[in-house]
């Protein structure tokens, strides 16, 4: 049974779209995508982006067992989506929104931390 990297490689090869175009659109290097072909498990977001580029739905390529055990399924997916091979597009969109919300919250905290650090630097090393 081929692992996820091999499935990705086969799908890209059968799409007829060049690796150069794919890596350009993804913003990665050729060696990076070749390393991904060797990975047994792949990030859901990465596979989805490649699928969008080559016009391929990978949900039918990964077995239900792979989707529940391996990190192809993004965290926070409801159990009815995990048990089906093809997730509903509405559920998929809500899964994609959760990481964005988490990133925005982290960004806000990071900015607040940087501002507090800058205030401290001004107090300690500021003009005398």
C-alpha positions as a LaTeX table, in Angstrom:
\begin{tabular}{lrrr}
\hline
Residue & $x$ (\AA) & $y$ (\AA) & $z$ (\AA) \\
\hline
Unk1 & 0.00 & 0.00 & 0.00 \\
Unk2 & 1.59 & 3.31 & $-1.05$ \\
Unk3 & 2.06 & 5.99 & 1.59 \\
Unk4 & 0.71 & 9.53 & 1.30 \\
Unk5 & 3.84 & 10.97 & $-0.34$ \\
Unk6 & 3.72 & 8.33 & $-3.05$ \\
Unk7 & 0.01 & 8.96 & $-3.62$ \\
Unk8 & 0.75 & 12.68 & $-3.98$ \\
Unk9 & 3.59 & 12.00 & $-6.42$ \\
Unk10 & 1.43 & 9.69 & $-8.56$ \\
Unk11 & $-1.39$ & 12.23 & $-8.70$ \\
Unk12 & 0.99 & 15.00 & $-9.77$ \\
Unk13 & 2.58 & 12.77 & $-12.38$ \\
Unk14 & $-0.80$ & 11.75 & $-13.83$ \\
Unk15 & $-2.04$ & 15.36 & $-13.87$ \\
Unk16 & 0.50 & 16.36 & $-16.50$ \\
Unk17 & 1.28 & 19.60 & $-14.66$ \\
Unk18 & 4.98 & 20.28 & $-14.28$ \\
Unk19 & 6.72 & 20.15 & $-10.93$ \\
Unk20 & 8.14 & 23.60 & $-11.69$ \\
Unk21 & 4.67 & 25.11 & $-11.95$ \\
Unk22 & 3.52 & 23.39 & $-8.77$ \\
Unk23 & 6.50 & 24.49 & $-6.67$ \\
Unk24 & 6.20 & 28.04 & $-8.05$ \\
Unk25 & 2.55 & 28.24 & $-7.05$ \\
Unk26 & 3.25 & 26.70 & $-3.64$ \\
Unk27 & 6.25 & 28.95 & $-3.04$ \\
Unk28 & 8.58 & 26.05 & $-2.22$ \\
Unk29 & 11.69 & 24.56 & $-3.83$ \\
Unk30 & 11.94 & 21.43 & $-5.93$ \\
Unk31 & 13.95 & 19.58 & $-3.25$ \\
Unk32 & 11.18 & 20.33 & $-0.76$ \\
Unk33 & 8.48 & 18.71 & $-2.88$ \\
Unk34 & 10.71 & 15.71 & $-3.56$ \\
Unk35 & 11.16 & 15.31 & 0.22 \\
Unk36 & 7.36 & 15.44 & 0.56 \\
Unk37 & 7.13 & 12.53 & $-1.89$ \\
Unk38 & 9.18 & 10.45 & 0.58 \\
Unk39 & 7.04 & 11.37 & 3.63 \\
Unk40 & 4.65 & 8.71 & 4.86 \\
Unk41 & 2.29 & 11.33 & 6.29 \\
Unk42 & 1.51 & 14.74 & 4.88 \\
Unk43 & $-0.07$ & 17.88 & 6.25 \\
Unk44 & $-3.70$ & 18.27 & 5.22 \\
Unk45 & $-3.26$ & 21.89 & 4.13 \\
Unk46 & $-0.32$ & 21.05 & 1.88 \\
Unk47 & $-2.18$ & 18.20 & 0.17 \\
Unk48 & $-5.25$ & 20.40 & $-0.31$ \\
Unk49 & $-3.17$ & 23.18 & $-1.90$ \\
Unk50 & $-1.53$ & 20.72 & $-4.30$ \\
Unk51 & $-4.95$ & 19.28 & $-5.11$ \\
Unk52 & $-6.26$ & 22.75 & $-5.91$ \\
Unk53 & $-3.34$ & 23.37 & $-8.26$ \\
Unk54 & $-3.63$ & 20.10 & $-10.16$ \\
Unk55 & $-7.43$ & 19.89 & $-9.95$ \\
Unk56 & $-7.46$ & 16.67 & $-7.93$ \\
Unk57 & $-9.53$ & 15.66 & $-4.90$ \\
Unk58 & $-7.28$ & 13.58 & $-2.65$ \\
Unk59 & $-10.07$ & 12.55 & $-0.28$ \\
Unk60 & $-10.81$ & 9.53 & $-2.46$ \\
Unk61 & $-7.12$ & 8.54 & $-2.62$ \\
Unk62 & $-6.62$ & 8.17 & 1.11 \\
Unk63 & $-8.41$ & 5.32 & 2.82 \\
Unk64 & $-10.70$ & 5.97 & 5.76 \\
Unk65 & $-8.12$ & 4.28 & 8.02 \\
Unk66 & $-5.36$ & 6.59 & 6.78 \\
Unk67 & $-7.56$ & 9.62 & 7.29 \\
Unk68 & $-8.35$ & 8.76 & 10.91 \\
Unk69 & $-4.89$ & 7.57 & 11.94 \\
Unk70 & $-2.60$ & 9.86 & 9.98 \\
Unk71 & $-2.42$ & 13.66 & 10.17 \\
Unk72 & $-3.99$ & 14.08 & 6.72 \\
Unk73 & $-7.17$ & 14.95 & 8.59 \\
Unk74 & $-6.94$ & 18.36 & 10.23 \\
Unk75 & $-7.53$ & 18.41 & 13.97 \\
Unk76 & $-11.00$ & 19.40 & 14.99 \\
Unk77 & $-12.78$ & 17.44 & 12.26 \\
Unk78 & $-16.07$ & 16.06 & 13.47 \\
Unk79 & $-16.41$ & 12.29 & 13.72 \\
Unk80 & $-19.00$ & 12.02 & 10.93 \\
Unk81 & $-16.54$ & 13.66 & 8.52 \\
Unk82 & $-13.63$ & 11.47 & 9.66 \\
Unk83 & $-15.62$ & 8.30 & 9.07 \\
Unk84 & $-16.56$ & 9.24 & 5.53 \\
Unk85 & $-14.06$ & 9.11 & 2.73 \\
Unk86 & $-15.25$ & 12.32 & 1.09 \\
Unk87 & $-15.79$ & 15.17 & 3.56 \\
Unk88 & $-18.58$ & 17.65 & 2.99 \\
Unk89 & $-17.34$ & 20.97 & 1.65 \\
Unk90 & $-19.16$ & 22.94 & 4.39 \\
Unk91 & $-17.47$ & 20.93 & 7.13 \\
Unk92 & $-14.15$ & 21.31 & 5.35 \\
Unk93 & $-14.49$ & 25.09 & 5.26 \\
Unk94 & $-15.17$ & 25.24 & 9.01 \\
Unk95 & $-12.10$ & 23.09 & 9.64 \\
Unk96 & $-9.98$ & 25.48 & 7.59 \\
Unk97 & $-11.32$ & 28.50 & 9.48 \\
Unk98 & $-10.33$ & 27.19 & 12.92 \\
Unk99 & $-6.55$ & 27.28 & 12.31 \\
Unk100 & $-6.90$ & 30.78 & 10.86 \\
Unk101 & $-8.67$ & 31.94 & 14.02 \\
Unk102 & $-5.95$ & 30.34 & 16.14 \\
Unk103 & $-3.23$ & 32.05 & 14.12 \\
Unk104 & $-4.93$ & 35.41 & 14.44 \\
Unk105 & $-5.22$ & 34.97 & 18.23 \\
Unk106 & $-1.53$ & 34.06 & 18.43 \\
Unk107 & $-0.63$ & 37.04 & 16.27 \\
Unk108 & $-2.55$ & 39.37 & 18.59 \\
Unk109 & $-0.79$ & 37.94 & 21.64 \\
Unk110 & 2.58 & 38.18 & 19.93 \\
Unk111 & 2.05 & 41.82 & 19.02 \\
Unk112 & 0.98 & 42.64 & 22.59 \\
Unk113 & 4.11 & 40.89 & 23.88 \\
Unk114 & 6.33 & 42.85 & 21.49 \\
Unk115 & 4.73 & 46.13 & 22.52 \\
Unk116 & 5.27 & 45.34 & 26.22 \\
Unk117 & 8.88 & 44.43 & 25.47 \\
Unk118 & 9.40 & 47.71 & 23.60 \\
Unk119 & 7.96 & 49.66 & 26.55 \\
Unk120 & 10.34 & 47.85 & 28.88 \\
Unk121 & 13.30 & 48.65 & 26.63 \\
Unk122 & 12.31 & 52.32 & 26.58 \\
Unk123 & 12.09 & 52.38 & 30.40 \\
Unk124 & 15.45 & 50.63 & 30.86 \\
Unk125 & 17.49 & 52.03 & 27.99 \\
Unk126 & 15.43 & 55.04 & 26.97 \\
Unk127 & 16.69 & 58.60 & 26.62 \\
Unk128 & 18.30 & 60.02 & 29.75 \\
\hline
\end{tabular}
